[in-house]
Amino acid sequence: MSIPGLGQIAPQAPTSTQRTITLRPFGEWRFSIPHQHSTFSSNSSAAGVTVRLVSGTAERDGTELAPNSVYTFLPGTKSKLFTDQGCTLEINNTGGYPLEDRVVEYPSPEQSPMLQYINFHFGLQDFERAAAVTAQQQQQHGSIRYQQMKAQPKPGPRVLMCGPRGSGKTSLVKTLAALATRMGSQPLVANLNPTDGLLSLPGTLGAAVFGTLMDIEDPEGGFGVTNTPISGPSAVPVKNPMTFYFGREKVEDDAEMWKQMTERLAGLVSRKFERNRDVRVAGLLVDTPPLEEGWWRGRRGWRVNYVVVLGSAELQRAMGTRLAGEKTSYGEPIAVLGLDKSDGAVEIEKGWRQKSTETAIKEYFFGGIKARLSPFTQSASFDELVVFKAPDEPYEGAPVLERVEPTPEMAHWTLAVMIASVTDSPQTIRFSSILGFIVIADVDVERRRVKFLSPVSGRLGNHPLIWGRWPEPYLNLLA
Ligand SMILES: Nc1ncnc2c1ncn2[C@@H]1O[C@H](COP(=O)(O)OP(=O)(O)OP(=O)(O)O)[C@@H](O)[C@H]1O
């Protein structure tokens, strides 16, 4: 059980910009650095709040801080640093950012939800080890039985993370992925929440193999868009996601399309498992949107054998009843586990989310503080571009996409560039993976020309574009 407020030490008004804090084992330093408002001006060149691990151990969502390295947390970061052994941190806010922070300590590790999360991680590792042994045996025995098993070898643990809004689903998925990679595993992580976007812009659904370190300084804790190859050089190895373009904010905005896309993503994940033994053995972590019990219609395709419900006994009971007696296609039962929600996990309010979405789009084209990018302004005639639009209000039997001519309303929208051919059917284009994004700068109807910003210099060639319904154009990137 989580104990709200227990052991919390009220935020101290810093008397100087630098201070040192000490955390007992299983303590957390929770912090929030609001997005920058145009009225805020930092009084120094500091890009954000810096933290140095002076002694002990500390991690952000499972990824360890190196001793004595200085990490910069940027505006728009809301997170925590956790320590299992205790630590001393030096915090420096020379920029005068409106940092909100607090130290949270528990009387004993048993009272911290982190202990449950870590124990669950060890349970998954046991399952993974068993899957690795089976894979080894299969390789050694060229028997007919092996040939049969090889056709559908059983992967490592497959976890579906669900729970109410702001219950800490994404943070726990990140933590489990990071802890697994620390043990040398390469799990697949899938995101089915279009509001977030995994290693891509919000509005997308995707999956990626996590076999390398996550970026501690990324506001999204390693799931952000700067961790992809398109975003240029990176301090930590980049990941290659498989991404679909949903183009809407919430599942409810087009539930049928979401269901079809997640089923296809599950298909891609299965194929990845077939092709890559290490990934298969490491298993899968699926992050889901904050929906209630009734939504999970497409679960069979994911073949999950653990359903984790964070912070809702009611949802846990409902899922338990629904899945009782069900088996995966590998013949395994599906375990429904309830884990405590951390009282540090909070619902992100709309304004904050909108700023985070803007930041992701800006970073996609212009890079972050670590690597600046120079996008290319290009111009194309109406005849050179093939643009499809997702219907405004999807209805049963509605076309998945409609071909449209560029219009001035398209200005400042971000369009997805699809890995498909302009001659493919709308259905094929809709369910293709994303190559990247462009942002429309200007549409000149008289001259029939479109000016747009692209992260790469080449022409769009044969790639069709999709104009989604979200994220809306909040800002003029070319201003
Ligand atoms: N222990 C904690 N201390 C401080 N902040 C935390 C803690 N756990 C999670 N958070 C923060 O709370 C916010 C919500 O957490 P998270 O995104 O993991 O929840 P979620 O259930 O995935 O949300 P959603 O339902 O919106 O998808 C995030 O900013 C996250 O970094």
The ligand as an ORCA input file, in Angstrom:
! r2SCAN-3c Opt
* xyz 0 1
  N       7.324      8.635     -8.047
  C       7.192      9.687     -8.837
  N       7.627     10.896     -8.425
  C       7.494     11.995     -9.190
  N       6.923     11.976    -10.406
  C       6.463     10.802    -10.864
  C       6.578      9.600    -10.121
  N       6.030      8.591    -10.846
  C       5.601      9.139    -11.996
  N       5.839     10.460    -12.001
  C       5.500     11.427    -13.046
  O       4.067     11.498    -13.094
  C       3.639     11.745    -14.432
  C       2.641     10.673    -14.854
  O       3.303      9.425    -14.874
  P       3.172      8.427    -16.108
  O       3.268      9.153    -17.407
  O       4.108      7.317    -15.856
  O       1.663      7.950    -15.874
  P       0.692      7.248    -16.921
  O      -0.211      6.389    -16.129
  O       1.468      6.606    -18.006
  O      -0.063      8.524    -17.490
  P      -1.207      8.559    -18.642
  O      -2.407      7.893    -18.031
  O      -1.394     10.013    -18.886
  O      -0.647      7.812    -19.814
  C       4.916     11.735    -15.277
  O       5.347     13.067    -15.444
  C       5.925     10.982    -14.414
  O       7.257     11.316    -14.695
*
